[in-house]
Amino acid sequence: MDNSPELQRFLEQEKQKAMVSEMVGKLTNECWDKCITGTPGSKFSSSESACLTNCAQRYMDLSMLIMKKFQSMQQ
């Protein structure tokens, strides 16, 4: 099997893309279920918009905190 640096870089990039895609999917499901309680119209209400923004920010903050914790444990 070819273990070239280019292949390793490519595989790492693909793994990161998959992780981002998975995070976006989870974020979308969690925040949608939490913030959108009725049938959405053509626009979100101001409370739905604020909830989605806050939910997404908290999700990203928590994800970064967990990632930093795992990195510190590996060192």
N, C-alpha and C positions, 0 to 999 in steps of 0.2 A: 504494500500500500504506500502511496506517495505521501510523505509527511513534510512536504515543502512548506516554507514559511507562508507562501501565498495561499496554499490550501488551508492552513491553520487559521490565517487571518479571515479568509472567506467563511469558514465554518463558524468562527467566533461572531462575525457580523450577522450571519444567518440566525444564530442562536439568540443574539440580542434583539433582532427584528421579531423573532417569535415571542420572546418575553414581553416586548412592548405591545405586540398585538394582543397577547393574552391579558395584559394589564388593562388595556383599553376596553376589551370585552367585559372584563369583570367590573371595571369602573362604570361602564355604561349600564350594565344590569343593576348593580347596587344602587347607583344614584337615581336611575329611572324609577325603580321600584319604590325608593324612599320619597322622591320629590314629586312625581307625576301621579296624582291620585285620581284624576278623572280622565275623560277622553280629551286628548290634546287638540287644540284648534290649530289655526294657521300660525299662531305665535304662542310662546309660553307666557303665562302671567308673570308679573313682577316677582311674586313670592316663589313661583316655580323656578324662575331664572336664578334668583338669589340662592335658593336651596341647591340647585344643580352646581352652581359655582362653588359654594361652600363645601358641598359634598366632594366634588372633584379635588379641591385644594386639600381637604383633610385626608383623602385617600392617598394623594401624592405625598403629603407630609409623612404619613404613616409608612408608606412604602419605602421612602428614603431613610427613615429612622430604622426600619427593620434591616435594610441593606447595609447601613453603617454598622449596626450591631453585629451582623454576620461577618462583615469584613474585620472588625476588631477581634472577634473570636478566632478568626483564622490566623491572626498574626501572633 
